[in-house]
């Protein structure tokens, strides 16, 4: 939905612009445009940080600790999705697909995964001698090679 004409800069400025003018009545038009762009790019970063975390979570289901291979896979899948998203936007009349936005999306994925790794801790259960070696009862697991 965010890739459609409904979220083109010309559309979001109809809502964000008046809000910014109300919040900052003395700001110049150039300043308000810059803040609008910053908000839009911030949304790229935040939504793709969330997507990367969801990919990571799906790749490490029922596993403990930081999994570097899964983190790299989640980053790659997120950047692939960002590239496809920008390719789609190239065919939408009011949108433009740019590699710069793929970079913002990749930055978001990186920030999300690094932030998660820092907050969670980078210990891997595969390297810990006290880690459980067997699957919980009645659960099927597929090893990812970590």
N, C-alpha and C positions, 0 to 999 in steps of 0.2 A: 504494500500500500504506500509506503514511503517513497517508492520509486515511480509513482504515478504523477500525473499532472497536478493532482491535488496538493502535493507537497513541493511543487516548483517554487523557486525563490520569489517569483512574482505573486504567487498565492500566499505563501507564508508571510510575506511583507505586509499583506493586508491586515493581518492580525498582530504580528510582532511589532510592526512599525508604529501603530497608534499606542500600543502599550509602552514602547520605549520612549515615545514623545511625551507620554503622560508621566513616566517615571523620571525622565531627564529633560525637562522643558527647555533648559538653556543649552542643550547639546546641539552641535551643528548637524546638518544633514549628512555630511561625510562621516561624522562620528557614529551616528545612528546606523548608517549603512555598514560600517565596520563591525559594530556590535551585532547586527543582524547576521552578518557572515560568520562571526565567531560563534554565535548560537548554533547556526546550521552545521558548522564543522564540529562543534562540540557534540552535537547529536550523532554525527558520523562516528566519532570516537566512542561515545557511550554505548550506542546500539551494537557496534561490532565488538566491543569489550564483552558485552553480555552474550553475544552469539558465540564468541570464542570460549567463554566459560561453560556455556551449554554443551558445546562440542566436547570440551575436555571432560565434563561430567559424564557425558554419554560414553566416552571412550574408557573411562576409569570406573565404571559402575562397580560398586562393592569392593573397591580396592582402597587401600590406605596409603597415605603418604604422597609425595610428589613423584609423578611419572614423567620424566623428560621426553620420552618418545611420544607419549600421548599429548604432551604439551605442544611438541613440534607438529604433530598431526593435526591438532586442533587449530593451530596457527595457519597451517597450510590450507585446511578446509575453509577457514574463514576468509583468507585472502582469495581463494578460488571463488567463493560465493560473492565476494566484493567485486571481483572482475566480471563475473556474470551479471551482477546487478548493474554495473556501469555500462556493460554492453547493451543490456535491456534499455537503459535510459537513453542511449544513443538513438533509439528508434521511437522514443516518445517525443511528441512535438514540442512541448514546453520544457523539456529537460535536455541536459547535455551529459554525456558519459565522458569522464575524464580520468586519466591515470592518477592525477593529483588526489582525487577522492579515494581511489584505491589505496593510496598512501595513507590518507587519514584513517581509512578503515583498518589498514594493517597496524597503524599506530595504536588504534583502539584495541585490537586483538592482543598486541604485545603488552599494552598497559594492563589489560584485564588478566592475562595469564601470569605476568610477572608479579602483579599485585597479589594475586591469589597465592602464588608460590611463596612470596615473602610473608604474607599473613598466615598461611597454613604451615609453613616450614618445609624445608626441602628434603626431609628424610624419606627415604624409599624403603618400604617394607621388604623389598627384595634383598637389600643389603643388611637388614637387621637380623641377627641370629635368633631373636626371640619372636620373630613374626610367625604367625600360624602358617603351616605348610599345607594344610588341607582345606578343601572347600566346606562351607557350612552344609549341614544335612539338607537334602532335597533341593539343592541348587546346582545348576549347571554353569560352569564357567569356561570361558574360552581364553586361553593364554594369549597375550599380545606380544610376547617375546621380550618383555622387560626384565 
